[in-house]
Amino acid sequence: MARWAPQKRDTLEALSNEILHNYGRGRVIVAVDGRRGSGMDEFARDLAQILQLAGVTAFHASIEDFRQPRSRREQGLYTDGYDYSLLRRVLVDPFRTAGSTGFALTGFDAARDEPVFQPKWKSAGSDAILIVSGVFLHRPEVSGIWNYSIWLENPGVGDEFDAVYVRDVTPSAVATAIYDNTDPEHPRRIFADSC
């Protein structure tokens, strides 16, 4: 017997309503975390689009645009792949200043293996939502900067670094919300409480 699953739009509208109910004013940063291949970027882009349709200024950035140089990434540790200092310096901290400073959605050009020297600066009014997607967003280095965080559950994807991260950090236990994204067209909210 087939199990009913909500359409993506319905799921994202409910998520959007929850975020706006809890964070209706000011600058809000939402993280969309998951294993590689779990559809984080698509989920985040679609959520940003739903928020924009609701009249909210929303931006999407990917952690992939805040990489470390290749020489550092090749050391093989999952903790060395991303430049969290750069993420904070050009995106998170300026975004939080609510209009007095521009922010950049990209900080590193992976194809050229170098920082973006002339980023495209963005600005927004005092009420805006930034959605950051990518792996390892519940690591201690960044977990405290999100107002709301999402863990996309998809056990059939990932690599050995994802397995270490899930074991060490247990992102599903610290995320605000968990979604089963095994079928990206029918993501389902998972309530993992023990009540």
C-alpha positions as CSV (number, residue, x, y, z in Angstrom):
1,M,0.0,0.0,0.0
2,A,1.4,3.4,-1.0
3,R,2.0,5.9,1.7
4,W,0.7,9.4,1.2
5,A,3.3,12.2,1.2
6,P,2.7,15.9,0.9
7,Q,3.7,17.9,-2.2
8,K,6.9,19.9,-1.9
9,R,5.1,23.2,-2.2
10,D,2.7,22.3,0.7
11,T,5.7,21.2,2.9
12,L,7.7,24.4,2.1
13,E,4.7,26.7,2.7
14,A,4.2,25.1,6.1
15,L,7.9,25.5,6.9
16,S,7.8,29.1,5.6
17,N,4.8,29.8,7.9
18,E,6.6,28.4,10.9
19,I,9.7,30.4,10.3
20,L,7.7,33.6,9.8
21,H,5.6,32.9,12.8
22,N,8.7,32.7,15.0
23,Y,10.9,35.2,13.2
24,G,8.6,37.7,11.5
25,R,10.8,40.7,11.9
26,G,14.5,41.5,11.7
27,R,17.3,39.6,10.0
28,V,17.0,35.9,10.2
29,I,19.5,33.2,9.1
30,V,18.3,29.6,8.3
31,A,20.6,26.7,7.8
32,V,19.7,23.7,5.5
33,D,22.1,20.9,6.4
34,G,22.3,17.3,5.3
35,R,24.5,14.6,3.8
36,R,26.0,15.2,0.4
37,G,23.4,14.4,-2.3
38,S,20.4,15.0,0.0
39,G,19.2,18.0,-2.0
40,M,20.1,20.8,0.3
41,D,20.7,23.5,-2.3
42,E,17.4,22.7,-4.2
43,F,15.4,22.6,-0.9
44,A,16.9,26.0,0.2
45,R,16.3,27.7,-3.2
46,D,12.7,26.5,-3.2
47,L,12.2,27.7,0.4
48,A,13.6,31.1,-0.6
49,Q,11.2,31.2,-3.5
50,I,8.2,30.4,-1.3
51,L,9.3,33.1,1.2
52,Q,9.6,35.6,-1.7
53,L,6.1,34.7,-2.9
54,A,4.9,35.5,0.7
55,G,6.4,39.0,0.3
56,V,9.6,38.3,2.3
57,T,13.0,39.4,1.1
58,A,14.9,36.1,1.0
59,F,18.4,35.2,-0.2
60,H,20.1,31.9,-0.7
61,A,23.8,31.1,-0.3
62,S,25.7,27.8,-0.4
63,I,28.6,26.8,1.9
64,E,30.2,25.5,-1.3
65,D,31.0,29.1,-2.1
66,F,33.0,29.4,1.1
67,R,35.6,26.7,0.5
68,Q,39.1,26.4,1.7
69,P,41.8,26.4,-1.0
70,R,42.3,23.0,-2.6
71,S,45.7,22.5,-0.9
72,R,44.0,22.7,2.5
73,R,41.0,20.6,1.4
74,E,43.3,17.8,0.2
75,Q,44.4,17.1,3.8
76,G,41.4,14.8,3.9
77,L,39.7,16.1,7.1
78,Y,36.1,17.1,6.8
79,T,36.8,19.9,9.2
80,D,39.2,21.5,6.8
81,G,36.9,21.9,3.8
82,Y,35.2,25.2,4.5
83,D,36.3,28.6,5.5
84,Y,33.9,29.5,8.3
85,S,35.8,32.7,9.1
86,L,35.2,33.9,5.5
87,L,31.5,32.9,5.8
88,R,31.1,35.1,8.9
89,R,33.2,38.0,7.6
90,V,31.6,38.5,4.2
91,L,28.1,37.1,4.6
92,V,26.8,36.4,8.2
93,D,28.2,39.4,10.1
94,P,27.3,42.0,7.4
95,F,23.9,40.5,6.9
96,R,23.1,40.8,10.6
97,T,23.9,44.5,10.6
98,A,20.5,45.1,9.0
99,G,21.2,47.4,6.1
100,S,24.2,49.4,7.1
101,T,26.7,47.1,5.3
102,G,26.5,45.1,2.1
103,F,27.0,41.3,2.2
104,A,28.3,38.8,-0.4
105,L,26.6,35.5,-1.1
106,T,29.9,34.0,-2.4
107,G,33.4,34.3,-1.0
108,F,35.5,31.6,-2.8
109,D,35.7,30.6,-6.5
110,A,36.3,26.8,-6.5
111,A,37.0,26.6,-10.2
112,R,39.9,29.1,-9.9
113,D,40.8,27.9,-6.4
114,E,41.0,31.5,-5.1
115,P,38.9,34.0,-3.1
116,V,36.4,36.1,-5.0
117,F,38.2,39.4,-5.1
118,Q,35.2,41.5,-6.4
119,P,32.1,39.9,-5.0
120,K,28.6,41.1,-5.9
121,W,27.5,42.9,-2.9
122,K,23.9,42.7,-1.8
123,S,21.8,44.7,0.5
124,A,18.3,44.5,2.0
125,G,16.0,46.3,4.4
126,S,15.8,45.6,8.1
127,D,13.5,42.5,7.6
128,A,15.1,39.8,5.5
129,I,15.9,36.0,5.6
130,L,19.1,34.4,4.5
131,I,19.1,30.7,3.8
132,V,22.5,29.0,3.9
133,S,22.6,25.4,2.5
134,G,25.3,22.8,2.6
135,V,27.1,20.1,4.6
136,F,28.4,20.4,8.2
137,L,26.3,23.4,9.1
138,H,25.7,22.1,12.7
139,R,29.5,21.9,13.4
140,P,30.4,23.9,16.6
141,E,32.1,26.5,14.5
142,V,28.8,27.7,13.0
143,S,25.9,26.1,14.8
144,G,25.3,29.1,17.0
145,I,24.8,31.5,14.1
146,W,21.5,30.1,12.8
147,N,18.2,31.3,14.1
148,Y,16.6,28.2,12.6
149,S,18.2,25.0,11.3
150,I,17.0,22.1,9.2
151,W,18.5,18.7,8.8
152,L,17.6,16.8,5.6
153,E,17.4,13.1,6.3
154,N,18.3,10.9,3.3
155,P,20.1,7.7,4.5
156,G,20.9,6.5,1.0
157,V,23.4,9.3,0.2
158,G,26.6,10.6,1.7
159,D,30.2,9.7,2.0
160,E,32.7,8.7,4.8
161,F,33.0,12.4,5.9
162,D,29.2,12.6,6.3
163,A,29.2,9.4,8.4
164,V,31.9,10.9,10.7
165,Y,30.0,14.2,11.0
166,V,26.7,12.4,11.7
167,R,28.4,10.3,14.4
168,D,30.3,13.1,16.0
169,V,27.8,16.0,15.8
170,T,24.4,14.2,15.6
171,P,22.9,17.0,13.6
172,S,19.4,15.5,13.7
173,A,19.4,16.0,17.5
174,V,20.3,19.7,17.4
175,A,18.4,20.9,14.3
176,T,15.2,22.8,14.8
177,A,13.4,20.7,12.2
178,I,14.1,17.4,10.4
179,Y,12.8,16.5,6.9
180,D,12.9,13.2,5.1
181,N,14.1,14.3,1.7
182,T,14.5,10.8,0.2
183,D,11.8,11.8,-2.4
184,P,12.6,15.5,-3.1
185,E,9.2,16.1,-4.6
186,H,7.5,14.9,-1.4
187,P,9.6,15.9,1.6
188,R,8.1,14.9,4.9
189,R,8.6,16.5,8.3
190,I,9.9,14.1,10.9
191,F,9.2,14.6,14.6
192,A,12.0,12.8,16.4
193,D,11.0,13.8,19.9
194,S,10.6,11.1,22.5
195,C,7.3,12.2,24.1
